[in-house]
Amino acid sequence: MRKISIALAAFALGLVGCGDDVTTVTEVTQVVGMKVVEEGETLPKCNTENEGAMVYSVDSAAAFYCINRKWSSMKGADGVDGKDGKNGKDGKDGENGADGENGADGKNGKDGKNGKDGTDGKNCEIVSDTNGVTTLKCGDDTTTLYKAICGIKPYDPAKQFCDTRDNQLYKYVTIAPEGTDYSEVWMAENLNYKVDSSWCYNDSAEYCEKYGRLYTWAAAIDSAGLYKDKSIDCGYYKECRLSGRVRGVCPEGWHLPAHTEWISLLIAVGGEEKAGRILKSQTGWNDDGNGTDAYGFSALPAFDDSAIFWSATERGYEHAYDMILRNNDDSVEMYVVFMKLHRFSVRCLKD
Protein backbone atom coordinates (compact mmCIF):
# COMPACT_ATOMS: atom_id res chain seq x y z
CA MET A 1 0.00 0.00 0.00
CA ARG A 2 1.25 3.51 -0.84
CA LYS A 3 1.78 5.90 2.02
CA ILE A 4 0.04 9.28 1.91
CA SER A 5 1.23 12.40 3.64
CA ILE A 6 0.92 16.22 3.61
CA ALA A 7 4.00 18.29 2.85
CA LEU A 8 4.87 20.32 5.97
CA ALA A 9 4.66 23.78 4.34
CA ALA A 10 1.42 23.01 2.56
CA PHE A 11 -0.09 21.62 5.74
CA ALA A 12 0.88 24.67 7.78
CA LEU A 13 -0.90 26.92 5.32
CA GLY A 14 -4.03 24.84 5.51
CA LEU A 15 -4.14 24.39 9.29
CA VAL A 16 -7.75 24.97 10.35
CA GLY A 17 -10.00 24.08 13.24
CA CYS A 18 -12.84 21.62 13.29
CA GLY A 19 -15.57 22.46 10.88
CA ASP A 20 -13.30 24.28 8.43
CA ASP A 21 -12.27 23.01 5.00
CA VAL A 22 -9.91 20.02 5.01
CA THR A 23 -6.32 20.56 3.97
CA THR A 24 -5.49 19.33 0.47
CA VAL A 25 -3.80 15.92 0.62
CA THR A 26 -1.23 15.07 -2.01
CA GLU A 27 0.18 11.60 -2.78
CA VAL A 28 3.89 11.36 -2.16
CA THR A 29 6.52 8.60 -2.03
CA GLN A 30 7.90 9.61 1.34
CA VAL A 31 6.27 10.77 4.57
CA VAL A 32 7.34 14.32 5.51
CA GLY A 33 6.83 15.76 9.01
CA MET A 34 3.86 13.58 9.98
CA LYS A 35 3.22 10.06 11.25
CA VAL A 36 0.99 7.94 8.99
CA VAL A 37 -1.33 5.44 10.56
CA GLU A 38 -2.05 2.53 8.23
CA GLU A 39 -5.47 1.15 7.63
CA GLY A 40 -6.84 -0.69 10.66
CA GLU A 41 -4.45 0.95 13.11
CA THR A 42 -5.66 3.19 15.89
CA LEU A 43 -4.35 6.65 16.71
CA PRO A 44 -1.56 6.72 19.32
CA LYS A 45 -2.30 8.19 22.73
CA CYS A 46 -2.50 12.00 22.81
CA ASN A 47 -0.80 13.26 25.98
CA THR A 48 1.47 16.04 27.17
CA GLU A 49 4.52 14.28 25.72
CA ASN A 50 3.30 14.43 22.12
CA GLU A 51 1.37 17.73 22.40
CA GLY A 52 1.33 19.31 18.94
CA ALA A 53 1.99 16.05 17.06
CA MET A 54 0.19 15.50 13.75
CA VAL A 55 -1.00 12.15 12.40
CA TYR A 56 -2.55 11.19 9.11
CA SER A 57 -4.98 8.26 9.18
CA VAL A 58 -5.29 6.30 5.98
CA ASP A 59 -8.46 4.73 7.32
CA SER A 60 -10.41 7.95 7.55
CA ALA A 61 -8.37 9.93 5.01
CA ALA A 62 -8.02 12.68 7.62
CA ALA A 63 -5.26 14.46 9.52
CA PHE A 64 -5.37 14.78 13.31
CA TYR A 65 -3.66 17.25 15.63
CA CYS A 66 -2.85 16.52 19.32
CA ILE A 67 -3.94 19.44 21.44
CA ASN A 68 -5.05 19.60 25.07
CA ARG A 69 -4.57 15.79 25.34
CA LYS A 70 -7.16 15.20 22.64
CA TRP A 71 -6.91 14.34 18.97
CA SER A 72 -8.69 16.96 16.88
CA SER A 73 -9.56 16.27 13.26
CA MET A 74 -8.39 18.72 10.64
CA LYS A 75 -11.13 17.58 8.36
CA GLY A 76 -14.11 19.93 8.23
CA ALA A 77 -17.39 18.59 9.47
CA ASP A 78 -20.07 17.78 6.94
CA GLY A 79 -22.54 20.57 6.50
CA VAL A 80 -26.18 19.99 7.33
CA ASP A 81 -28.45 19.67 4.34
CA GLY A 82 -30.68 22.65 4.00
CA LYS A 83 -34.41 22.23 4.11
CA ASP A 84 -36.45 22.53 0.99
CA GLY A 85 -37.74 26.05 0.62
CA LYS A 86 -41.43 26.72 0.29
CA ASN A 87 -42.94 28.14 -2.82
CA GLY A 88 -43.38 31.87 -2.56
CA LYS A 89 -46.81 33.43 -2.63
CA ASP A 90 -48.12 35.11 -5.75
CA GLY A 91 -47.12 38.75 -5.82
CA LYS A 92 -49.72 41.46 -6.14
CA ASP A 93 -49.95 43.52 -9.29
CA GLY A 94 -47.65 46.54 -9.03
CA GLU A 95 -48.42 49.95 -10.44
CA ASN A 96 -47.03 50.53 -13.92
CA GLY A 97 -45.51 47.06 -13.77
CA ALA A 98 -44.75 44.66 -16.57
CA ASP A 99 -46.95 41.58 -17.07
CA GLY A 100 -46.91 39.45 -13.94
CA GLU A 101 -46.03 35.77 -14.26
CA ASN A 102 -48.60 33.11 -13.48
CA GLY A 103 -48.15 31.75 -9.99
CA ALA A 104 -49.87 28.71 -8.63
CA ASP A 105 -53.52 29.53 -9.20
CA GLY A 106 -52.35 33.15 -9.64
CA LYS A 107 -53.97 35.69 -11.88
CA ASN A 108 -52.25 37.42 -14.74
CA GLY A 109 -50.74 40.75 -13.81
CA LYS A 110 -51.97 43.91 -15.50
CA ASP A 111 -50.01 45.53 -18.29
CA GLY A 112 -47.74 48.29 -17.01
CA LYS A 113 -48.16 51.81 -18.36
CA ASN A 114 -45.56 53.32 -20.65
CA GLY A 115 -43.02 55.53 -18.84
CA LYS A 116 -42.60 59.15 -19.81
CA ASP A 117 -39.67 60.24 -21.91
CA GLY A 118 -36.84 61.77 -19.86
CA THR A 119 -35.94 65.43 -20.33
CA ASP A 120 -32.96 65.95 -22.58
CA GLY A 121 -29.88 67.13 -20.65
CA LYS A 122 -28.36 70.50 -21.53
CA ASN A 123 -24.85 70.42 -22.94
CA CYS A 124 -22.43 73.13 -21.76
CA GLU A 125 -19.79 74.64 -24.03
CA ILE A 126 -17.10 77.26 -23.52
CA VAL A 127 -18.02 80.32 -25.53
CA SER A 128 -14.88 82.27 -24.66
CA ASP A 129 -11.87 81.95 -22.37
CA THR A 130 -9.79 85.10 -22.52
CA ASN A 131 -8.25 87.55 -20.07
CA GLY A 132 -9.13 85.46 -17.04
CA VAL A 133 -12.86 85.27 -17.80
CA THR A 134 -14.52 82.05 -18.92
CA THR A 135 -18.01 82.22 -20.43
CA LEU A 136 -20.08 79.02 -20.46
CA LYS A 137 -23.28 78.50 -22.41
CA CYS A 138 -25.54 75.75 -21.05
CA GLY A 139 -28.66 75.43 -23.19
CA ASP A 140 -30.15 78.91 -23.33
CA ASP A 141 -28.28 80.06 -20.21
CA THR A 142 -24.92 81.85 -20.22
CA THR A 143 -22.63 81.86 -17.17
CA THR A 144 -19.48 83.94 -16.65
CA LEU A 145 -16.77 82.53 -14.40
CA TYR A 146 -14.02 84.73 -12.98
CA LYS A 147 -10.59 83.45 -12.01
CA ALA A 148 -10.01 85.96 -9.20
CA ILE A 149 -11.85 87.09 -6.07
CA CYS A 150 -11.36 90.33 -4.11
CA GLY A 151 -12.91 89.77 -0.70
CA ILE A 152 -16.25 88.36 -1.88
CA LYS A 153 -16.28 90.17 -5.22
CA PRO A 154 -15.27 88.35 -8.42
CA TYR A 155 -13.19 90.31 -10.92
CA ASP A 156 -11.28 90.06 -14.17
CA PRO A 157 -7.54 90.26 -13.37
CA ALA A 158 -6.86 91.32 -16.96
CA LYS A 159 -8.75 94.57 -16.35
CA GLN A 160 -8.80 95.10 -12.59
CA PHE A 161 -6.63 94.58 -9.53
CA CYS A 162 -7.50 94.15 -5.87
CA ASP A 163 -6.22 96.45 -3.14
CA THR A 164 -5.98 93.86 -0.38
CA ARG A 165 -5.81 96.53 2.32
CA ASP A 166 -9.55 97.17 2.09
CA ASN A 167 -10.63 94.79 -0.74
CA GLN A 168 -11.44 97.55 -3.20
CA LEU A 169 -11.23 96.87 -6.93
CA TYR A 170 -9.60 99.27 -9.40
CA LYS A 171 -9.55 99.27 -13.16
CA TYR A 172 -6.16 99.60 -14.81
CA VAL A 173 -4.96 100.21 -18.34
CA THR A 174 -1.73 99.67 -20.26
CA ILE A 175 -0.84 102.78 -22.23
CA ALA A 176 1.49 101.90 -25.11
CA PRO A 177 1.05 104.31 -28.06
CA GLU A 178 2.17 103.01 -31.46
CA GLY A 179 5.44 104.42 -32.70
CA THR A 180 6.78 105.01 -29.18
CA ASP A 181 8.85 103.01 -26.72
CA TYR A 182 6.47 103.98 -23.93
CA SER A 183 4.52 101.25 -22.14
CA GLU A 184 3.23 101.79 -18.62
CA VAL A 185 0.36 100.41 -16.56
CA TRP A 186 -1.78 103.10 -14.93
CA MET A 187 -4.77 103.01 -12.65
CA ALA A 188 -7.86 103.92 -14.69
CA GLU A 189 -9.64 105.19 -11.56
CA ASN A 190 -8.70 107.53 -8.73
CA LEU A 191 -7.52 105.99 -5.48
CA ASN A 192 -10.17 105.65 -2.76
CA TYR A 193 -8.11 104.35 0.17
CA LYS A 194 -9.01 106.06 3.43
CA VAL A 195 -6.16 107.51 5.52
CA ASP A 196 -5.76 110.51 7.79
CA SER A 197 -5.79 113.83 5.89
CA SER A 198 -8.01 112.46 3.09
CA TRP A 199 -11.61 113.43 2.29
CA CYS A 200 -14.56 112.85 0.01
CA TYR A 201 -15.51 115.84 -2.12
CA ASN A 202 -18.45 117.64 -0.48
CA ASP A 203 -18.09 115.07 2.33
CA SER A 204 -20.18 112.68 0.24
CA ALA A 205 -19.46 108.94 0.09
CA GLU A 206 -21.01 108.91 -3.39
CA TYR A 207 -18.28 111.26 -4.60
CA CYS A 208 -15.61 108.97 -3.14
CA GLU A 209 -17.06 105.97 -4.97
CA LYS A 210 -17.02 107.82 -8.29
CA TYR A 211 -14.04 110.19 -7.98
CA GLY A 212 -11.91 108.63 -5.24
CA ARG A 213 -10.63 110.49 -2.20
CA LEU A 214 -8.80 113.82 -2.06
CA TYR A 215 -5.43 113.82 -0.27
CA THR A 216 -2.98 116.39 1.04
CA TRP A 217 0.48 115.92 -0.42
CA ALA A 218 1.79 114.59 2.91
CA ALA A 219 -0.98 111.97 2.91
CA ALA A 220 -0.35 111.14 -0.74
CA ILE A 221 3.31 110.34 -0.09
CA ASP A 222 2.28 108.56 3.15
CA SER A 223 4.68 110.61 5.24
CA ALA A 224 3.67 108.78 8.42
CA GLY A 225 4.54 105.46 6.83
CA LEU A 226 7.74 106.64 5.18
CA TYR A 227 9.15 108.29 8.23
CA LYS A 228 7.53 106.56 11.19
CA ASP A 229 10.86 105.03 12.24
CA LYS A 230 12.51 108.47 12.25
CA SER A 231 9.55 110.26 13.82
CA ILE A 232 9.80 113.03 11.22
CA ASP A 233 6.70 114.88 10.04
CA CYS A 234 7.38 115.22 6.31
CA GLY A 235 5.01 117.48 4.44
CA TYR A 236 3.97 121.09 4.53
CA TYR A 237 6.81 123.48 5.26
CA LYS A 238 9.25 120.60 5.61
CA GLU A 239 11.34 119.57 2.64
CA CYS A 240 11.44 115.76 2.32
CA ARG A 241 13.98 115.32 -0.49
CA LEU A 242 12.55 111.95 -1.52
CA SER A 243 14.47 109.79 -3.99
CA GLY A 244 13.59 106.74 -6.08
CA ARG A 245 10.08 105.34 -6.29
CA VAL A 246 7.70 106.55 -3.64
CA ARG A 247 4.92 104.06 -2.93
CA GLY A 248 3.11 106.62 -0.82
CA VAL A 249 -0.55 105.81 -0.23
CA CYS A 250 -0.69 103.48 -3.25
CA PRO A 251 -1.36 99.71 -3.01
CA GLU A 252 1.55 97.29 -2.84
CA GLY A 253 3.24 96.97 -6.24
CA TRP A 254 2.22 100.51 -7.28
CA HIS A 255 3.69 103.96 -6.60
CA LEU A 256 2.89 107.65 -6.67
CA PRO A 257 4.18 108.95 -10.05
CA ALA A 258 7.09 111.35 -10.03
CA HIS A 259 6.79 114.60 -11.99
CA THR A 260 9.02 113.14 -14.74
CA GLU A 261 6.74 110.09 -15.06
CA TRP A 262 3.72 112.32 -15.66
CA ILE A 263 5.70 114.18 -18.34
CA SER A 264 6.62 110.88 -20.04
CA LEU A 265 2.92 109.96 -20.18
CA LEU A 266 1.96 113.28 -21.79
CA ILE A 267 4.73 113.03 -24.39
CA ALA A 268 3.67 109.47 -25.26
CA VAL A 269 0.03 110.44 -25.93
CA GLY A 270 0.85 113.43 -28.10
CA GLY A 271 2.19 116.20 -25.89
CA GLU A 272 0.78 118.70 -23.40
CA GLU A 273 -1.26 120.61 -25.98
CA LYS A 274 -3.58 117.70 -26.79
CA ALA A 275 -3.09 115.27 -23.88
CA GLY A 276 -6.00 116.73 -21.91
CA ARG A 277 -8.58 115.74 -24.51
CA ILE A 278 -6.97 112.32 -24.96
CA LEU A 279 -6.84 111.48 -21.24
CA LYS A 280 -10.27 112.82 -20.21
CA SER A 281 -13.24 110.43 -19.99
CA GLN A 282 -15.94 110.52 -22.66
CA THR A 283 -18.62 111.50 -20.15
CA GLY A 284 -18.86 113.41 -16.89
CA TRP A 285 -17.40 116.77 -17.93
CA ASN A 286 -19.64 119.83 -18.15
CA ASP A 287 -20.04 122.20 -21.09
CA ASP A 288 -18.89 119.74 -23.73
CA GLY A 289 -15.60 119.28 -21.93
CA ASN A 290 -15.48 115.52 -22.45
CA GLY A 291 -12.45 113.87 -23.98
CA THR A 292 -11.81 110.97 -26.36
CA ASP A 293 -10.38 108.71 -23.63
CA ALA A 294 -8.27 107.17 -26.40
CA TYR A 295 -6.15 105.08 -24.03
CA GLY A 296 -8.68 104.32 -21.28
CA PHE A 297 -7.14 106.64 -18.66
CA SER A 298 -10.67 107.99 -18.00
CA ALA A 299 -9.85 111.16 -16.05
CA LEU A 300 -12.91 112.65 -14.29
CA PRO A 301 -13.39 116.16 -12.80
CA ALA A 302 -13.09 115.26 -9.11
CA PHE A 303 -12.29 118.86 -8.14
CA ASP A 304 -14.99 121.26 -9.38
CA ASP A 305 -14.43 121.37 -13.17
CA SER A 306 -10.87 120.07 -12.96
CA ALA A 307 -8.94 116.87 -12.41
CA ILE A 308 -5.77 117.53 -10.43
CA PHE A 309 -3.33 114.74 -9.58
CA TRP A 310 -0.43 114.86 -7.14
CA SER A 311 3.09 113.84 -8.13
CA ALA A 312 5.69 112.53 -5.69
CA THR A 313 7.97 115.46 -6.54
CA GLU A 314 8.09 118.44 -4.21
CA ARG A 315 9.33 121.96 -4.87
CA GLY A 316 10.75 123.34 -1.71
CA TYR A 317 9.19 123.44 1.72
CA GLU A 318 5.65 124.41 0.80
CA HIS A 319 4.88 123.21 -2.71
CA ALA A 320 4.73 120.06 -4.87
CA TYR A 321 4.18 119.37 -8.57
CA ASP A 322 0.87 118.14 -9.94
CA MET A 323 -0.91 117.53 -13.24
CA ILE A 324 -4.06 119.48 -14.12
CA LEU A 325 -6.80 118.74 -16.66
CA ARG A 326 -9.46 121.42 -16.99
CA ASN A 327 -12.96 121.62 -18.39
CA ASN A 328 -13.12 122.96 -21.99
CA ASP A 329 -9.36 122.75 -22.39
CA ASP A 330 -7.58 120.16 -24.53
CA SER A 331 -4.19 120.89 -23.01
CA VAL A 332 -2.60 119.79 -19.75
CA GLU A 333 -0.83 121.96 -17.18
CA MET A 334 2.27 120.23 -15.86
CA TYR A 335 4.50 122.87 -14.37
CA VAL A 336 2.09 124.47 -11.92
CA VAL A 337 2.85 123.87 -8.25
CA PHE A 338 0.40 123.98 -5.38
CA MET A 339 0.84 124.19 -1.66
CA LYS A 340 1.17 120.79 -0.03
CA LEU A 341 -1.92 121.52 2.08
CA HIS A 342 -4.26 121.35 -0.93
CA ARG A 343 -6.46 118.28 -1.44
CA PHE A 344 -6.07 116.55 -4.80
CA SER A 345 -6.58 113.15 -6.40
CA VAL A 346 -4.11 110.26 -6.60
CA ARG A 347 -3.47 108.01 -9.57
CA CYS A 348 -0.95 105.20 -9.07
CA LEU A 349 1.56 103.79 -11.54
CA LYS A 350 2.52 100.13 -11.54
CA ASP A 351 6.10 99.38 -10.44
C-alpha positions in Angstrom: 0.0 0.0 0.0 1.2 3.5 -0.8 1.8 5.9 2.0 0.0 9.3 1.9 1.2 12.4 3.6 0.9 16.2 3.6 4.0 18.3 2.8 4.9 20.3 6.0 4.7 23.8 4.3 1.4 23.0 2.6 -0.1 21.6 5.7 0.9 24.7 7.8 -0.9 26.9 5.3 -4.0 24.8 5.5 -4.1 24.4 9.3 -7.7 25.0 10.4 -10.0 24.1 13.2 -12.8 21.6 13.3 -15.6 22.5 10.9 -13.3 24.3 8.4 -12.3 23.0 5.0 -9.9 20.0 5.0 -6.3 20.6 4.0 -5.5 19.3 0.5 -3.8 15.9 0.6 -1.2 15.1 -2.0 0.2 11.6 -2.8 3.9 11.4 -2.2 6.5 8.6 -2.0 7.9 9.6 1.3 6.3 10.8 4.6 7.3 14.3 5.5 6.8 15.8 9.0 3.9 13.6 10.0 3.2 10.1 11.3 1.0 7.9 9.0 -1.3 5.4 10.6 -2.0 2.5 8.2 -5.5 1.1 7.6 -6.8 -0.7 10.7 -4.5 0.9 13.1 -5.7 3.2 15.9 -4.3 6.7 16.7 -1.6 6.7 19.3 -2.3 8.2 22.7 -2.5 12.0 22.8 -0.8 13.3 26.0 1.5 16.0 27.2 4.5 14.3 25.7 3.3 14.4 22.1 1.4 17.7 22.4 1.3 19.3 18.9 2.0 16.1 17.1 0.2 15.5 13.8 -1.0 12.1 12.4 -2.5 11.2 9.1 -5.0 8.3 9.2 -5.3 6.3 6.0 -8.5 4.7 7.3 -10.4 8.0 7.6 -8.4 9.9 5.0 -8.0 12.7 7.6 -5.3 14.5 9.5 -5.4 14.8 13.3 -3.7 17.3 15.6 -2.8 16.5 19.3 -3.9 19.4 21.4 -5.0 19.6 25.1 -4.6 15.8 25.3 -7.2 15.2 22.6 -6.9 14.3 19.0 -8.7 17.0 16.9 -9.6 16.3 13.3 -8.4 18.7 10.6 -11.1 17.6 8.4 -14.1 19.9 8.2 -17.4 18.6 9.5 -20.1 17.8 6.9 -22.5 20.6 6.5 -26.2 20.0 7.3 -28.5 19.7 4.3 -30.7 22.6 4.0 -34.4 22.2 4.1 -36.5 22.5 1.0 -37.7 26.0 0.6 -41.4 26.7 0.3 -42.9 28.1 -2.8 -43.4 31.9 -2.6 -46.8 33.4 -2.6 -48.1 35.1 -5.8 -47.1 38.8 -5.8 -49.7 41.5 -6.1 -49.9 43.5 -9.3 -47.6 46.5 -9.0 -48.4 50.0 -10.4 -47.0 50.5 -13.9 -45.5 47.1 -13.8 -44.7 44.7 -16.6 -46.9 41.6 -17.1 -46.9 39.5 -13.9 -46.0 35.8 -14.3 -48.6 33.1 -13.5 -48.1 31.7 -10.0 -49.9 28.7 -8.6 -53.5 29.5 -9.2 -52.3 33.1 -9.6 -54.0 35.7 -11.9 -52.3 37.4 -14.7 -50.7 40.8 -13.8 -52.0 43.9 -15.5 -50.0 45.5 -18.3 -47.7 48.3 -17.0 -48.2 51.8 -18.4 -45.6 53.3 -20.6 -43.0 55.5 -18.8 -42.6 59.2 -19.8 -39.7 60.2 -21.9 -36.8 61.8 -19.9 -35.9 65.4 -20.3 -33.0 65.9 -22.6 -29.9 67.1 -20.7 -28.4 70.5 -21.5 -24.9 70.4 -22.9 -22.4 73.1 -21.8 -19.8 74.6 -24.0 -17.1 77.3 -23.5 -18.0 80.3 -25.5 -14.9 82.3 -24.7 -11.9 81.9 -22.4 -9.8 85.1 -22.5 -8.3 87.6 -20.1 -9.1 85.5 -17.0 -12.9 85.3 -17.8 -14.5 82.0 -18.9 -18.0 82.2 -20.4 -20.1 79.0 -20.5 -23.3 78.5 -22.4 -25.5 75.7 -21.1 -28.7 75.4 -23.2 -30.1 78.9 -23.3 -28.3 80.1 -20.2 -24.9 81.8 -20.2 -22.6 81.9 -17.2 -19.5 83.9 -16.6 -16.8 82.5 -14.4 -14.0 84.7 -13.0 -10.6 83.4 -12.0 -10.0 86.0 -9.2 -11.8 87.1 -6.1 -11.4 90.3 -4.1 -12.9 89.8 -0.7 -16.3 88.4 -1.9 -16.3 90.2 -5.2 -15.3 88.3 -8.4 -13.2 90.3 -10.9 -11.3 90.1 -14.2 -7.5 90.3 -13.4 -6.9 91.3 -17.0 -8.7 94.6 -16.3 -8.8 95.1 -12.6 -6.6 94.6 -9.5 -7.5 94.1 -5.9 -6.2 96.5 -3.1 -6.0 93.9 -0.4 -5.8 96.5 2.3 -9.6 97.2 2.1 -10.6 94.8 -0.7 -11.4 97.6 -3.2 -11.2 96.9 -6.9 -9.6 99.3 -9.4 -9.5 99.3 -13.2 -6.2 99.6 -14.8 -5.0 100.2 -18.3 -1.7 99.7 -20.3 -0.8 102.8 -22.2 1.5 101.9 -25.1 1.1 104.3 -28.1 2.2 103.0 -31.5 5.4 104.4 -32.7 6.8 105.0 -29.2 8.9 103.0 -26.7 6.5 104.0 -23.9 4.5 101.3 -22.1 3.2 101.8 -18.6 0.4 100.4 -16.6 -1.8 103.1 -14.9 -4.8 103.0 -12.6 -7.9 103.9 -14.7 -9.6 105.2 -11.6 -8.7 107.5 -8.7 -7.5 106.0 -5.5 -10.2 105.6 -2.8 -8.1 104.3 0.2 -9.0 106.1 3.4 -6.2 107.5 5.5 -5.8 110.5 7.8 -5.8 113.8 5.9 -8.0 112.5 3.1 -11.6 113.4 2.3 -14.6 112.8 0.0 -15.5 115.8 -2.1 -18.4 117.6 -0.5 -18.1 115.1 2.3 -20.2 112.7 0.2 -19.5 108.9 0.1 -21.0 108.9 -3.4 -18.3 111.3 -4.6 -15.6 109.0 -3.1 -17.1 106.0 -5.0 -17.0 107.8 -8.3 -14.0 110.2 -8.0 -11.9 108.6 -5.2 -10.6 110.5 -2.2 -8.8 113.8 -2.1 -5.4 113.8 -0.3 -3.0 116.4 1.0 0.5 115.9 -0.4 1.8 114.6 2.9 -1.0 112.0 2.9 -0.3 111.1 -0.7 3.3 110.3 -0.1 2.3 108.6 3.1 4.7 110.6 5.2 3.7 108.8 8.4 4.5 105.5 6.8 7.7 106.6 5.2 9.2 108.3 8.2 7.5 106.6 11.2 10.9 105.0 12.2 12.5 108.5 12.2 9.5 110.3 13.8 9.8 113.0 11.2 6.7 114.9 10.0 7.4 115.2 6.3 5.0 117.5 4.4 4.0 121.1 4.5 6.8 123.5 5.3 9.2 120.6 5.6 11.3 119.6 2.6 11.4 115.8 2.3 14.0 115.3 -0.5 12.6 112.0 -1.5 14.5 109.8 -4.0 13.6 106.7 -6.1 10.1 105.3 -6.3 7.7 106.5 -3.6 4.9 104.1 -2.9 3.1 106.6 -0.8 -0.6 105.8 -0.2 -0.7 103.5 -3.2 -1.4 99.7 -3.0 1.6 97.3 -2.8 3.2 97.0 -6.2 2.2 100.5 -7.3 3.7 104.0 -6.6 2.9 107.6 -6.7 4.2 109.0 -10.1 7.1 111.3 -10.0 6.8 114.6 -12.0 9.0 113.1 -14.7 6.7 110.1 -15.1 3.7 112.3 -15.7 5.7 114.2 -18.3 6.6 110.9 -20.0 2.9 110.0 -20.2 2.0 113.3 -21.8 4.7 113.0 -24.4 3.7 109.5 -25.3 0.0 110.4 -25.9 0.8 113.4 -28.1 2.2 116.2 -25.9 0.8 118.7 -23.4 -1.3 120.6 -26.0 -3.6 117.7 -26.8 -3.1 115.3 -23.9 -6.0 116.7 -21.9 -8.6 115.7 -24.5 -7.0 112.3 -25.0 -6.8 111.5 -21.2 -10.3 112.8 -20.2 -13.2 110.4 -20.0 -15.9 110.5 -22.7 -18.6 111.5 -20.1 -18.9 113.4 -16.9 -17.4 116.8 -17.9 -19.6 119.8 -18.1 -20.0 122.2 -21.1 -18.9 119.7 -23.7 -15.6 119.3 -21.9 -15.5 115.5 -22.5 -12.4 113.9 -24.0 -11.8 111.0 -26.4 -10.4 108.7 -23.6 -8.3 107.2 -26.4 -6.1 105.1 -24.0 -8.7 104.3 -21.3 -7.1 106.6 -18.7 -10.7 108.0 -18.0 -9.9 111.2 -16.0 -12.9 112.6 -14.3 -13.4 116.2 -12.8 -13.1 115.3 -9.1 -12.3 118.9 -8.1 -15.0 121.3 -9.4 -14.4 121.4 -13.2 -10.9 120.1 -13.0 -8.9 116.9 -12.4 -5.8 117.5 -10.4 -3.3 114.7 -9.6 -0.4 114.9 -7.1 3.1 113.8 -8.1 5.7 112.5 -5.7 8.0 115.5 -6.5 8.1 118.4 -4.2 9.3 122.0 -4.9 10.8 123.3 -1.7 9.2 123.4 1.7 5.6 124.4 0.8 4.9 123.2 -2.7 4.7 120.1 -4.9 4.2 119.4 -8.6 0.9 118.1 -9.9 -0.9 117.5 -13.2 -4.1 119.5 -14.1 -6.8 118.7 -16.7 -9.5 121.4 -17.0 -13.0 121.6 -18.4 -13.1 123.0 -22.0 -9.4 122.7 -22.4 -7.6 120.2 -24.5 -4.2 120.9 -23.0 -2.6 119.8 -19.7 -0.8 122.0 -17.2 2.3 120.2 -15.9 4.5 122.9 -14.4 2.1 124.5 -11.9 2.8 123.9 -8.3 0.4 124.0 -5.4 0.8 124.2 -1.7 1.2 120.8 0.0 -1.9 121.5 2.1 -4.3 121.4 -0.9 -6.5 118.3 -1.4 -6.1 116.6 -4.8 -6.6 113.1 -6.4 -4.1 110.3 -6.6 -3.5 108.0 -9.6 -0.9 105.2 -9.1 1.6 103.8 -11.5 2.5 100.1 -11.5 6.1 99.4 -10.4 
